Amino acid sequence: MSTAINCHRSTHRPRVIRRFVESFDPELERTMPWAGTRAVVVDGPNVREIYAVAAPRLDAGSQPTVSESLQEQAERAFERLSDLLQRLDASLQDIVTLDVYIQARKDQCRLVEQLIPAFVPEGCPREVLLVNPVHPDLKVTLQAYVIRPHSGVPFHRRPVAVDPEWDVWGVELKYGGFRHYFVTGIPGAGASGNTLRAHCDRMFQRAQKALEQEGFSIQDVPRTHLYYAGPYQDLRDARHKYFDEQQVTDEQLPASTGVPAIPRYGRAVMRFYAVQSLGDVPLINRRVDPRTQSQAFDYGSLFARARWIETDVARLEVSGTASMGRNGKVVYKRKPKQQAIKTRTNVMDLVHRCGLTAEDLVRHIVYVCKPHHLDPWWDDIKACSPGGKPCGVISAVEAGVCWQDLTIGEEATAVSLRRPSNLG
């Protein structure tokens, strides 16, 4: 079912883009914000964007106030996410992507399948990943991206049943002169073989079909996420084959994150975001080149380090980033502290390349091999943040990093408070 048709460019144009933070757990913001419930809100010309994280509440001693039951923790996390969104004049119905990070045990899969329909609205694009939240007592944390139109703004939302057999859903949004398409949970399950390579090939075939059926191409995709169980080289080879078939140039490569994790179905799963102009407003979607590390495609990994996208707001999407040097090699092998600092240096280089600062960051997702690998990263975040509190929401999970000898990886999103140049 669609909501609110008529997707002409809106005349609702605030003079400035407004940003603010809402938190249920302010006492955690200087210690472990990834274990709290918090949102960064960006009010653009047409819509409110909400970057939210949620978890079961921790008491003053950093212990969950609910039992150790996965089901009860999941219920409480979803309740807190719902309450947070309601406080921000939004709801679970406005989610466009949802990540459920759940304790990495295969025997949890059946319970997850039973839990999800009870909490998540039908047709909500979501991905369930069996990874460990970085807190010994948390069994589940949530991360959501929400888009809610301002009152009176022409806005169109349409759920897309991409592949209901495998619980793959998408959502199309039209507003402000642009068409946005979010699809989450595209699996490689059902491939002809049980290898990671076979599952990746099947995953990319499904992704191409999902794009084509809605009139998009891979060249319209500025952001992908890839989760896999197996050797990273198999994922690289499958992606290389797919991009070659679709004639994707280096300039068109999406920002991307590839993370070793356990998908619900099969050995690989993917999500993507695609965007097109509806004709009145030019779309700016350009690659951002780094100064402190090489481009990934220089050493055979076909993705851009970051992309700058201007639609309702101007946004920087930073790919999964690690301790890589200008020669395409891992630096500070097996040295977690130095790797964390180098990772932050590489991320902030891309942020600064776009004229932004740490205060423009709205979201971080951090992947660590061991929980203590997060400590030096967090020390650097506090040192760079006003008042020692992070500017963006943080999700932190124990999931590993794609290359051997890496201990930490980070992806990030930043939003400029300046009006996009394509909106005049």
C-alpha positions in Angstrom: 0.0 0.0 0.0 1.3 3.5 -0.9 1.1 6.5 1.3 0.6 10.1 0.3 0.9 10.4 -3.5 1.9 13.5 -5.5 5.6 13.6 -5.6 6.3 17.0 -7.1 9.2 19.1 -5.7 8.0 20.7 -2.5 7.8 24.4 -1.8 8.5 23.8 1.9 12.1 25.1 2.1 13.5 25.9 5.6 16.3 28.4 5.5 18.6 26.0 7.4 18.9 22.3 7.9 18.4 21.5 11.6 20.0 18.8 13.6 19.5 17.6 17.2 20.0 14.6 19.5 17.5 12.7 21.6 18.8 10.2 24.2 17.1 7.9 26.7 20.4 7.1 28.3 22.5 10.3 28.8 24.5 8.6 31.5 26.0 6.3 28.9 27.1 8.9 26.4 30.5 9.4 27.9 31.1 5.7 28.7 29.4 3.3 26.2 26.8 5.0 24.0 26.6 1.8 21.8 24.8 0.2 24.7 22.1 2.9 24.9 19.1 4.2 23.1 19.7 7.4 21.2 18.9 9.2 18.0 20.4 11.9 15.8 17.7 13.8 14.0 18.2 15.8 10.8 15.4 18.0 9.6 15.8 18.7 5.9 13.6 20.7 3.5 11.1 17.9 3.0 11.7 15.1 5.5 12.9 14.3 9.0 15.7 11.7 8.9 16.3 9.8 12.1 19.5 7.7 12.8 18.6 5.6 15.8 20.1 2.9 17.9 18.3 1.0 20.7 19.1 -1.6 23.3 17.6 -3.0 26.5 18.1 -0.5 29.3 21.2 -0.8 31.5 21.1 0.2 35.1 23.7 2.4 36.8 26.0 -0.7 37.1 25.8 -1.3 33.4 23.6 -4.4 33.8 20.5 -5.0 31.8 17.3 -4.3 33.7 15.6 -7.2 31.9 16.4 -10.9 32.2 19.1 -12.8 30.2 16.3 -14.1 28.0 16.9 -13.2 24.3 13.2 -12.8 23.8 12.7 -10.4 26.7 15.8 -8.3 25.7 14.5 -8.1 22.1 11.0 -7.1 23.3 12.5 -4.4 25.5 14.8 -3.1 22.7 11.9 -2.8 20.3 9.8 -1.1 22.9 12.5 1.5 23.5 13.0 2.1 19.8 9.3 2.6 19.4 9.1 5.0 22.3 12.1 6.9 21.0 10.6 7.3 17.5 7.2 8.4 19.0 9.0 11.1 20.9 10.3 12.3 17.6 6.9 12.3 15.8 7.7 9.1 14.0 7.0 5.3 14.3 8.3 1.9 13.4 6.2 2.3 10.2 8.6 5.0 9.0 11.7 2.7 9.1 13.5 2.3 5.8 16.3 0.1 7.0 16.6 -1.9 10.2 19.5 -3.9 11.4 19.0 -6.4 14.3 22.3 -7.4 15.8 21.7 -10.6 17.8 24.0 -12.9 19.8 26.0 -15.0 17.3 24.6 -18.5 17.9 23.1 -20.6 15.2 20.6 -22.0 17.5 19.1 -18.5 17.9 17.9 -18.5 14.3 14.5 -20.3 14.9 13.8 -17.9 17.8 14.6 -14.9 15.6 12.2 -16.1 13.0 9.5 -16.2 15.6 10.3 -12.9 17.1 10.7 -10.6 14.1 7.0 -10.6 12.9 5.9 -9.7 16.4 7.9 -6.5 16.4 8.7 -5.4 12.8 5.9 -4.0 10.6 5.1 -6.2 7.6 7.2 -5.2 4.6 9.8 -3.3 6.7 13.3 -3.7 5.1 15.4 -5.4 7.7 18.4 -7.6 8.2 19.1 -9.9 11.1 22.8 -10.6 11.7 24.1 -13.1 14.1 26.9 -11.1 15.7 27.8 -10.2 19.3 26.9 -6.7 20.6 29.9 -5.2 22.3 28.7 -5.6 25.8 28.8 -8.9 27.7 25.2 -8.8 28.9 23.5 -7.5 25.8 22.1 -10.2 23.5 20.4 -7.8 21.0 20.8 -4.2 19.8 19.0 -2.4 17.0 20.0 0.2 14.4 17.3 2.0 12.4 17.2 4.6 9.7 13.9 6.4 9.5 12.4 8.9 7.1 9.3 10.9 8.0 7.8 13.7 5.8 7.2 17.1 7.2 3.6 18.1 7.4 2.1 19.2 4.1 5.1 18.0 2.0 4.3 15.9 -1.1 5.6 12.5 -0.2 5.1 9.0 -1.6 6.0 5.7 0.2 5.5 2.3 -1.4 6.6 -1.0 0.1 8.1 -3.5 -2.5 7.8 -7.2 -2.0 11.2 -8.0 -3.6 11.3 -11.7 -2.7 8.8 -12.6 0.1 9.9 -16.3 0.0 13.3 -15.2 1.5 11.8 -12.3 3.5 13.3 -9.7 1.2 11.6 -6.3 1.3 12.2 -2.9 -0.1 10.7 0.5 0.1 10.4 3.2 -2.5 10.2 6.9 -1.5 9.5 9.9 -3.7 10.0 13.4 -2.5 11.8 16.6 -3.2 12.4 15.7 -6.8 14.1 12.4 -6.1 13.2 8.7 -6.1 14.9 6.6 -3.4 14.9 2.8 -3.2 16.1 0.8 -0.2 16.3 -3.0 -0.3 17.6 -5.1 2.6 18.3 -8.8 3.2 19.0 -10.1 -0.4 20.4 -13.6 0.3 22.6 -16.0 -1.6 20.6 -19.0 -0.3 19.2 -21.4 -2.8 22.4 -21.2 -5.0 23.4 -24.2 -7.0 26.4 -24.9 -4.8 27.0 -24.4 -1.1 30.3 -22.4 -1.5 30.5 -18.7 -0.6 31.3 -17.9 -4.2 28.1 -19.7 -5.4 26.0 -17.8 -2.8 27.6 -14.5 -3.7 26.9 -15.0 -7.4 23.2 -15.8 -6.5 23.0 -12.8 -4.3 24.2 -10.4 -7.0 21.8 -12.0 -9.5 18.9 -11.3 -7.1 20.1 -7.8 -6.5 20.2 -7.1 -10.2 16.6 -8.4 -10.6 15.5 -6.2 -7.7 17.0 -3.2 -9.4 15.6 -3.9 -12.8 12.1 -4.6 -11.7 11.9 -1.1 -10.3 13.6 0.7 -13.2 17.1 1.1 -11.5 20.5 -0.1 -12.4 23.6 -0.8 -10.3 24.9 2.6 -11.6 22.1 4.2 -9.5 23.5 2.6 -6.3 25.8 4.8 -4.2 25.8 2.5 -1.1 25.9 -1.3 -0.5 26.4 -3.5 2.5 27.7 -7.1 2.1 27.7 -9.7 4.9 29.3 -13.1 4.3 30.5 -16.3 6.0 33.7 -17.5 4.3 36.8 -16.3 2.5 36.7 -12.6 1.5 38.3 -13.4 -1.9 35.2 -15.3 -3.0 33.1 -12.2 -2.3 35.6 -10.0 -4.2 35.6 -12.3 -7.2 31.8 -12.5 -7.4 31.5 -8.7 -7.1 34.2 -8.2 -9.8 32.3 -10.5 -12.2 28.9 -8.8 -11.5 30.3 -5.3 -12.0 32.1 -6.3 -15.1 28.9 -7.7 -16.5 27.1 -4.5 -15.7 29.9 -2.3 -17.1 30.4 -0.4 -13.8 33.2 2.2 -14.1 35.6 3.2 -11.3 33.8 6.5 -11.0 30.4 4.7 -10.6 31.6 2.3 -7.9 29.4 2.4 -4.8 30.6 3.0 -1.2 30.5 -0.4 0.4 31.0 -2.4 3.6 31.9 -6.0 3.6 31.8 -7.8 7.0 32.3 -11.4 8.1 29.0 -12.2 9.8 26.4 -15.0 9.9 23.4 -14.1 7.8 20.0 -15.6 8.5 19.8 -17.4 5.2 22.8 -18.9 3.3 26.4 -17.7 3.3 26.0 -14.1 2.0 23.4 -11.3 2.2 23.3 -7.8 0.7 21.5 -4.5 1.0 21.6 -1.5 -1.3 20.3 2.0 -1.6 19.6 3.4 -5.1 18.5 6.9 -6.0 17.4 8.7 -9.2 16.4 12.2 -10.1 12.7 12.6 -11.1 13.8 15.2 -13.7 13.5 18.6 -12.1 16.5 18.6 -9.9 20.0 17.3 -10.9 21.3 14.4 -8.8 24.8 14.9 -7.4 26.4 11.5 -6.6 30.1 11.6 -6.8 33.1 9.5 -5.6 35.3 10.9 -2.9 39.0 10.2 -3.2 41.1 9.7 -0.1 44.5 11.1 0.8 45.6 8.8 3.6 45.0 5.5 1.9 44.7 4.1 -1.6 41.4 3.6 -3.4 40.2 0.1 -2.8 39.9 -0.6 -6.6 43.6 0.0 -6.9 44.2 -3.4 -5.2 41.2 -5.2 -6.8 38.4 -4.5 -4.4 35.7 -2.8 -6.4 34.2 -0.2 -4.2 34.7 3.5 -3.6 36.1 4.7 -0.3 33.2 7.2 0.1 30.4 8.8 -1.9 28.9 12.3 -1.7 25.2 12.4 -2.4 23.0 15.5 -2.6 19.2 15.0 -2.4 17.1 16.5 0.3 20.3 17.0 2.3 24.0 16.6 1.4 25.3 13.3 2.8 28.6 11.6 2.9 28.6 7.8 3.0 32.0 6.4 4.2 32.6 2.8 3.3 33.9 0.2 5.7 37.3 1.6 6.6 40.3 0.0 8.3 44.0 0.5 9.0 45.0 0.6 5.3 47.9 2.7 3.9 48.5 4.5 0.6 50.1 1.3 -0.9 46.9 -0.7 -0.4 48.5 -2.8 2.4 47.5 -3.3 6.1 49.5 -1.1 8.4 50.1 -1.8 12.1 49.4 -5.5 11.8 48.1 -7.0 15.0 48.5 -3.7 16.9 44.9 -2.8 17.9 45.6 0.6 19.3 47.5 1.9 16.3 45.0 0.3 14.0 42.1 2.1 15.7 43.9 5.4 15.4 44.8 4.8 11.7 41.2 3.8 11.0 39.9 7.0 12.5 42.5 9.0 10.5 41.3 7.4 7.3 37.6 8.1 8.1 38.2 11.7 9.1 40.3 12.3 6.0 37.2 11.5 3.9 35.1 13.7 6.1 37.5 16.6 5.8 37.7 16.1 2.0 34.1 17.2 1.8 34.5 20.2 4.1 32.9 18.5 7.0 34.0 18.0 10.6 33.4 15.4 13.4 30.4 17.4 14.4 28.7 16.5 11.1 28.9 12.8 11.8 25.5 11.2 12.5 26.2 7.5 12.5 29.1 5.1 13.2 29.1 1.3 12.9 32.2 -0.3 14.4 33.2 -3.9 13.8 35.8 -5.4 16.1 37.5 -8.8 16.4 37.5 -8.6 20.2 35.5 -6.3 22.5 38.7 -4.7 23.9 39.7 -3.6 20.4 37.0 -0.9 20.7 38.7 0.9 23.6 41.3 2.9 21.6 38.8 3.8 19.0 36.4 5.1 21.7 39.3 7.1 23.3 39.9 8.8 19.9 36.2 9.5 19.4 35.9 11.2 22.8 39.1 13.3 22.2 37.6 14.6 18.9 34.0 15.2 20.1 32.7 18.3 21.8 32.3 17.7 25.5 33.7 14.2 25.1 30.3 13.0 23.8 29.9 11.5 20.3 28.0 13.6 17.7 26.6 10.5 16.0 24.9 7.3 17.1 27.2 4.3 17.5 26.6 0.6 16.9 29.4 -1.7 17.9 29.5 -5.4 17.2 32.0 -8.3 17.4 32.0 -9.4 13.8 35.5 -9.5 12.5 37.0 -7.5 9.6 37.4 -8.7 6.0 41.3 -8.8 5.9 43.6 -10.9 7.9 45.6 -9.0 10.5 42.9 -6.3 10.9 41.3 -5.9 14.3 38.8 -3.1 13.7 36.7 -1.5 10.9 34.4 1.5 10.9 31.8 2.9 8.5 30.3 6.3 9.0 27.6 8.7 7.7 27.9 12.5 7.9 25.3 15.1 6.9 26.1 18.7 6.0 24.0 21.4 7.6 24.5 23.5 4.5 21.7 23.4 1.8 22.6 21.0 -1.1 23.9 23.0 -4.0 21.5 21.3 -6.4 18.5 22.8 -4.5 19.7 26.4 -5.1 
